[in-house]
Amino acid sequence: MHLFLLIKKTMLFLGGDMKIFIWNVGTSTILTTIDCHPEVILSVSWNYNGSRIVTSCKDKIFRVINPRNGEVLQVK
């Protein structure tokens, strides 16, 4: 499964390896690699200004993540 989201020249790429990559489209560089999911990621969404993403995983846990540094801010 591959998912692309584009927000303000920043692209989120989600692959089947349970990692999320945040890319700078203008410079073609990876800004952040997020590796905090033990199982397949089923869904990911940005908030309105791009300062947070929320993911759901096959483990049935929601994670709120800071996409700038990959820090998991909240787990539910």
N, C-alpha and C positions, 0 to 999 in steps of 0.2 A: 504494500500500500504506500502510495506517495501522495502527499498533500502540500500544496503551495499556497501561501497567503502573502499578499503584497501590501505593505503599509508604509507610505512615505519613504520609498527607496530601500526599504528593509523587507527581505523575504524570509518567511519561515518555511523550512523544508522538513517534512516528517517522513522518515523512511521506515522500513520494516525491521530495523535493527534496534528499535526502542529508544532512539535518540532523536532530539530536535536540534536542528541547525538554524541559527539566525545569520543571514547573509546581508552584507551591504551590496546592493545590486550595482551601484555606481562604480565600486572598486573591485568587485568580484572577490571579496574576502569574507571569511567566516568571522563574525563578531563574537558569537557565543555558541558553545555546544552544551546542550542540556541532557544529562544522562542520569535521570532519577526514577525511571520507570522499570519495575521488575518484569512487566509483561507488555504485550502489544498495546500501543496507544490507539484508542478508538476515536477520540475527538480532541480538537484543540481550537481555541478561540481567543482573539485579542480583545481587550477592553477598548473603550471608545477612543482613547488617546495613545494606545500602544505601550503603556507603561507596565502592563501585566498581561499574562496569558493564563488561561485555565485549561487544564487537560483532564481527560478521563481515560482510564486505562482498564484493561481486562480484569484487574484486581478490584474493580468497583470503588476506587478511591479517586476523589477530585483533588487536584493539586493546583494551587495558585502560585505562579512562578514569576519572578522578575526576569524578563527576557534580556536585560542588559548584562546580568552577571550569572544567571542560571540558578540563583538562590530560590529554594522552595520556601514561600512565605506562609503558606497555610495548607493543611491537609485535612480533608473531611471524608 
